[in-house]
Amino acid sequence: MLDDLARDLHLLWKADSLIGRIWLNVLARRFGLTMFAGLIAVFGLGMTNVAGFYALLASAGPIWAAAIVAVGDFVIAGIVVLIARNSRPGQEIELALDVRKMALDAIQSDARDLKLTVDALGQQIRDVKDTIAGFAQNPLDAATERLLIPAALSLIRALRARKERV
């Protein structure tokens, strides 16, 4: 019983560990993609600054080229942020959650069994205490009740069985 409880607790620990690793991978992927998008946005901002600078110098071709590159960088950064935001764990999370649920159910079942065993043991201890207390308070009544009456009933049954056989 305790071995089952220990096994189920170990299984629960493994399931929670797996779930934690899966979510950690998802968060690391999101963080990495978000940082990459931030880097692209910094380059886009740099190009926007360059474009603004060139726009003030002269309103010719190099200005618009830098502005288009900057807008393209911002669009790419936005797409990467959307991908990072929508990043979800794969199918393995469902399996890990199912294993976790099964482990929790098994632990609850083992705990109920353990409680019933402890309650039964407590009742047996109370019964033994009552028997000892009864024997200590009135030894003849306790002996009659516990020994003499069952012995007499056994003899009567044996005699009836012998009489029925004959």
N, C-alpha and C positions, 0 to 999 in steps of 0.2 A: 504494500500500500504506500509506504513512504518512498519506495523506489519508483513507483509510478508517479508520485507527486514530484519527485526530483527530476525524473525524465521529462515530465510535462513542463516544469519550470525551465529546464534547459532548452526545450523546444521553443518555448515562448521567448526566451532570451535570443535564440538564433533568429527567429522570425522578426523580432523587433530590431535586431542588428542588421538584418537584410533590408528591412524597410528603411532604416536610417541611412544605410549606404546608398540605396537607390535615390532617396531624396537628396543626399549630399551630392551625388553625381549630377542630378538635375540642377541643383543650385549652383554648382561649380560651372556647369555648361552655361547657365543663364548669366552668371557673373562674367565669365570669359567673353561671351558674345556682347554683353552690355559694355564691357571695357573696350572691345574692338570697335563697337559703334561709337563710343566716346572718342576714341582715337581718330576715327574717320571724321567725326564732327569737328574735332580740333583742326584737322587738315582743311576741312571745308571752311571753317571760320578763318583760318589763315589765308585761304584763297580768296575769301570774301574781302578780307582786309587788303590783300594785294589788288583785287579788282577795284575796290574803292579808291585806293591810291592811284591806280592807273586812270580811273575815271576823272579824277581831279587833274591829272597831268594833260591828258588829251582824250578826246572821245573818238578813238579809232579801234582797230581790230583786236589788239592784245587785251583790251579791257573786257570785251565781251567774251573772249575765250576763257579768261580767268573766272568770270562770273558764271559761265556755263559749267566749268569744272567744279566750282564751289557748290552750285545747285545740285549737280550730280552727286557730289560727296554727301550732301545732306539727304538726298533721296536714298542713297545706299545705307546711310546710318539709320534712317527711319525703318527701312526694310529689316535690317539686322536687329533693331530693337523689337520689332514686331515678332520676328522669329524667336528671339530670346524670351519674350513675354509668353508666347504660346508653347514654349517647351514643356512637355509633360513626360512623366515616367512611362516606360513601355509596359508591355503586357505582364512582365514579371512582378510588378507591384500587386496585381490582382492575386497571383499565386501566393505571394508573401503575406498578403492580408488574410487569405483563406487559411493558410497554415497558422497564422497568429490566432485567428478565431477558433480553430480547432484546438489549439493548445490551451486557450483560455477556458473553453468548454470542458476539456479533460481535467484541467486544474480544479474547476468548480466541482466536477463530479468526484474527484479524489478527495477534495476537502469535505464534501458531504459524507462520503464513506468514512473518512477519518473521524468526523464528528459523531456519526452513528456508533462507531467502534468505541470511541471514548465515552459516549453516553452509556453504552451497554456495559462497559467496564465499570463505570461509576455506579450503575445499578447493582451489578454483582457485588461490588465492595459494600454498598449499603445493605444488601441482603445478608452478606457474611457478618457484617457488624450487628445487624438485628438478631441473627442467629446466636452469635456469641453473647450479646447482651441478654437475650432470652435465656440462654443456658446458664449464664452467670447469675441471673436473678432467681430463676426457678429451675434448677437442674433436672428434677424429676419430671416436670411437665414437658420440658424441652426434650428429654430423652424419650419420653413416651410418644411425643408427637413426631419426633424425627426418626426414632429407631423401632419402637415397639409396634406402633400402628402399621408402618410399611411391612415389617416382618410378619405380623399377623395376617395382613392382607395377602402376602405372598404364600403363606401356608394354606390359607383358605383356597386360593386359586389352584394351588398344587393339588390339594385334596379333591377339589371339584374336577380337575382335569383327569386325575387318576380314576375317580368314580365314573366319569363319562367313558373312559377307555374300557372299563371292565364291563 
